[in-house]
Amino acid sequence: MVDNLEQRIHALVRRYHGVYFFKNPILNAETDLDTDLALEDDEAEELMNAFFEEFDVDKGNFSIKTYYPDVPFSLNPFKKSVPVPVPDFTIGMLIASAKAGKWLY
């Protein structure tokens, strides 16, 4: 069962994910903002700023760079970049933090 808080967070995420012409993606606590929704770092940062303000959540030590680190740039087209491991960044994290009133991660 999805409570009102979860519905409000889903609505906020949908505003930043874009417009759907055919089928809305199903959002749940496991939906990852980066890998599942493919939000860019600037979109995710705007979403999080709105989240902290709208849900009155203390930002604490939140940094968008934790979830979207700078990727080394190379001018060599033959050199493959090593993927940078990043932690999950899910809707469930937003829900838990909104319930706690502070960023938990």
FIVO-755171 format. One record per atom (N, C-alpha, C, O): x, y, z. Coordinates in steps of 0.2 Angstrom, whole numbers, padded with zeros to 4 digits, always signed. Layout:
BEGIN
XYZ
...
//
This chain:
BEGIN
+0004-0006+0000
+0000+0000+0000
+0004+0006+0000
+0009+0007+0004
+0003+0011-0004
+0007+0017-0005
+0003+0022-0001
-0003+0024-0002
+0007+0025+0004
+0003+0031+0008
+0004+0037+0004
+0007+0038-0001
+0001+0043+0007
+0001+0049+0004
+0008+0052+0003
+0009+0055-0002
+0012+0051+0008
+0019+0053+0008
+0023+0050+0001
+0026+0054-0002
+0022+0044+0001
+0025+0041-0005
+0022+0043-0012
+0026+0044-0017
+0016+0044-0012
+0012+0047-0018
+0015+0054-0020
+0016+0055-0025
+0016+0058-0015
+0019+0065-0016
+0026+0064-0018
+0028+0068-0023
+0030+0060-0016
+0037+0059-0018
+0037+0056-0025
+0041+0059-0029
+0032+0052-0027
+0032+0049-0034
+0030+0055-0038
+0033+0055-0044
+0025+0059-0036
+0023+0065-0040
+0029+0069-0042
+0030+0072-0047
+0033+0071-0036
+0039+0075-0037
+0044+0072-0042
+0046+0076-0046
+0045+0066-0041
+0050+0062-0046
+0048+0063-0053
+0051+0064-0058
+0041+0062-0054
+0038+0062-0061
+0039+0069-0064
+0040+0069-0070
+0039+0074-0060
+0039+0081-0063
+0046+0082-0066
+0047+0085-0071
+0051+0078-0063
+0058+0079-0065
+0060+0074-0070
+0065+0075-0073
+0056+0069-0071
+0058+0064-0076
+0055+0065-0083
+0058+0062-0087
+0051+0069-0084
+0048+0071-0090
+0041+0069-0092
+0037+0067-0087
+0040+0070-0098
+0033+0069-0101
+0033+0062-0104
+0037+0060-0108
+0027+0058-0103
+0027+0052-0106
+0021+0052-0111
+0015+0054-0109
+0022+0050-0117
+0017+0049-0122
+0013+0043-0122
+0007+0043-0124
+0016+0037-0121
+0013+0031-0121
+0012+0027-0115
+0006+0026-0113
+0017+0027-0111
+0017+0023-0105
+0021+0026-0099
+0027+0027-0100
+0018+0027-0093
+0022+0030-0088
+0026+0024-0085
+0023+0019-0084
+0032+0025-0083
+0036+0020-0079
+0033+0019-0072
+0030+0024-0069
+0033+0013-0070
+0030+0011-0063
+0036+0013-0058
+0041+0011-0059
+0034+0018-0054
+0039+0020-0049
+0037+0016-0042
+0032+0015-0040
+0043+0014-0039
+0042+0010-0032
+0049+0012-0028
+0053+0016-0031
+0049+0009-0023
+0055+0011-0018
+0061+0009-0021
+0066+0012-0019
+0061+0004-0025
+0068+0002-0028
+0070+0005-0034
+0075+0004-0037
+0066+0010-0037
+0067+0013-0043
+0073+0018-0042
+0073+0022-0037
+0079+0017-0046
+0085+0021-0045
+0084+0027-0050
+0083+0026-0056
+0086+0033-0047
+0085+0039-0051
+0090+0039-0056
+0089+0042-0062
+0096+0036-0055
+0101+0036-0060
+0100+0031-0066
+0100+0032-0072
+0100+0025-0063
+0100+0019-0068
+0093+0018-0071
+0093+0016-0077
+0088+0018-0067
+0081+0017-0070
+0078+0022-0073
+0075+0022-0079
+0079+0028-0071
+0076+0034-0074
+0080+0038-0078
+0078+0043-0082
+0087+0037-0078
+0092+0040-0082
+0092+0048-0081
+0093+0052-0086
+0091+0050-0075
+0091+0057-0073
+0098+0059-0074
+0103+0056-0071
+0100+0065-0077
+0106+0068-0077
+0108+0071-0070
+0103+0072-0066
+0114+0073-0069
+0116+0075-0063
+0112+0082-0061
+0110+0083-0055
+0112+0086-0066
+0108+0093-0065
+0101+0092-0063
+0098+0096-0059
+0098+0087-0067
+0091+0086-0065
+0090+0083-0058
+0085+0085-0055
+0094+0078-0057
+0094+0075-0050
+0095+0080-0045
+0092+0080-0039
+0100+0085-0046
+0101+0090-0041
+0095+0095-0040
+0093+0096-0034
+0092+0097-0045
+0086+0101-0045
+0080+0097-0041
+0077+0100-0037
+0080+0090-0043
+0075+0086-0039
+0076+0086-0032
+0071+0087-0028
+0082+0085-0030
+0084+0085-0023
+0083+0091-0019
+0081+0091-0013
+0085+0097-0022
+0083+0103-0019
+0076+0104-0018
+0074+0107-0013
+0072+0102-0023
+0065+0103-0022
+0062+0098-0017
+0058+0100-0013
+0065+0092-0016
+0063+0087-0011
+0065+0090-0004
+0061+0090+0000
+0071+0093-0003
+0073+0095+0003
+0068+0101+0006
+0066+0101+0011
+0066+0105+0001
+0062+0111+0002
+0055+0109+0004
+0052+0110+0009
+0052+0105-0001
+0045+0103-0001
+0043+0098+0005
+0038+0099+0008
+0048+0094+0007
+0046+0089+0012
+0050+0091+0019
+0050+0087+0024
+0053+0097+0019
+0056+0100+0025
+0061+0095+0028
+0061+0093+0034
+0065+0092+0024
+0070+0087+0025
+0077+0091+0026
+0079+0095+0022
+0080+0090+0032
+0087+0092+0033
+0092+0089+0028
+0093+0083+0028
+0095+0093+0024
+0100+0091+0019
+0106+0087+0022
+0109+0083+0019
+0108+0089+0028
+0114+0086+0031
+0120+0086+0027
+0122+0091+0024
+0123+0080+0026
+0129+0079+0022
+0128+0077+0015
+0132+0075+0011
+0122+0078+0012
+0120+0076+0005
+0124+0080+0000
+0125+0086+0001
+0127+0076-0004
+0131+0079-0010
+0129+0075-0016
+0129+0069-0016
+0127+0079-0021
+0125+0075-0028
+0131+0072-0031
+0130+0067-0034
+0137+0074-0029
+0143+0071-0032
+0144+0063-0029
+0148+0059-0032
+0141+0062-0023
+0141+0055-0021
+0138+0050-0026
+0140+0045-0027
+0132+0052-0029
+0129+0048-0034
+0130+0050-0041
+0129+0045-0045
+0133+0055-0042
+0135+0057-0049
+0142+0060-0049
+0143+0066-0050
+0147+0056-0048
+0154+0058-0047
+0157+0061-0054
+0155+0059-0059
+0162+0065-0053
+0165+0067-0060
+0169+0062-0063
+0172+0058-0059
+0168+0061-0069
+0171+0055-0073
+0177+0058-0076
+0177+0063-0080
+0183+0055-0076
+0189+0057-0079
+0188+0058-0087
+0185+0053-0090
+0190+0063-0090
+0189+0064-0097
+0196+0063-0100
+0201+0065-0098
+0195+0059-0106
+0201+0058-0110
+0200+0060-0117
+0195+0059-0120
+0205+0063-0120
+0205+0065-0127
+0206+0059-0132
+0205+0059-0138
+0209+0054-0129
+0211+0048-0133
+0204+0044-0134
+0201+0041-0129
+0202+0043-0140
+0196+0039-0142
+0196+0032-0141
+0192+0028-0140
+0203+0029-0140
+0204+0022-0140
+0205+0020-0133
+0205+0014-0131
+0205+0025-0128
+0206+0023-0121
+0199+0022-0118
+0195+0027-0118
+0197+0017-0115
+0191+0016-0112
+0191+0018-0105
+0196+0017-0101
+0186+0022-0103
+0186+0024-0096
+0184+0019-0091
+0179+0015-0093
+0187+0019-0085
+0185+0014-0080
+0178+0016-0077
+0178+0022-0075
+0173+0012-0077
+0167+0014-0073
+0168+0016-0066
+0172+0012-0063
+0165+0021-0064
+0166+0023-0057
+0160+0020-0053
+0154+0021-0055
+0161+0016-0048
+0156+0013-0044
+0152+0019-0040
+0156+0023-0037
+0146+0019-0040
+0142+0023-0036
+0136+0020-0032
+0134+0014-0034
+0135+0022-0026
+0129+0019-0022
+0123+0020-0026
+0122+0024-0030
+0118+0016-0023
+0111+0016-0026
+0108+0023-0024
+0110+0026-0019
+0104+0026-0028
+0100+0032-0027
+0093+0031-0028
+0091+0033-0034
+0089+0028-0024
+0083+0026-0025
+0077+0031-0022
+0078+0035-0018
+0071+0029-0024
+0065+0033-0022
+0064+0031-0015
+0062+0035-0011
+0066+0025-0013
+0065+0022-0006
+0069+0027-0001
+0067+0028+0005
+0075+0029-0004
+0080+0033+0001
+0076+0040+0002
+0077+0042+0007
+0073+0042-0003
+0069+0049-0002
+0063+0048+0003
+0062+0052+0007
+0060+0042+0002
+0054+0041+0007
+0056+0040+0014
+0054+0043+0018
+0062+0036+0015
+0064+0035+0022
+0067+0042+0025
+0066+0043+0031
+0070+0046+0021
+0073+0052+0023
+0067+0057+0025
+0068+0061+0030
+0062+0057+0021
+0056+0061+0022
+0053+0059+0029
+0051+0064+0032
+0052+0053+0030
+0049+0051+0036
+0053+0053+0042
+0051+0054+0047
+0060+0052+0041
+0065+0054+0047
+0066+0062+0047
+0068+0064+0053
+0064+0065+0042
+0065+0073+0042
+0072+0075+0041
+0074+0081+0042
+0077+0070+0039
+0084+0072+0038
+0086+0067+0033
+0084+0061+0032
+0092+0069+0029
+0095+0064+0024
+0098+0059+0028
+0103+0060+0032
+0096+0053+0027
+0099+0047+0030
+0105+0044+0027
+0108+0039+0030
+0107+0046+0021
+0112+0042+0017
+0118+0046+0016
+0123+0044+0013
//
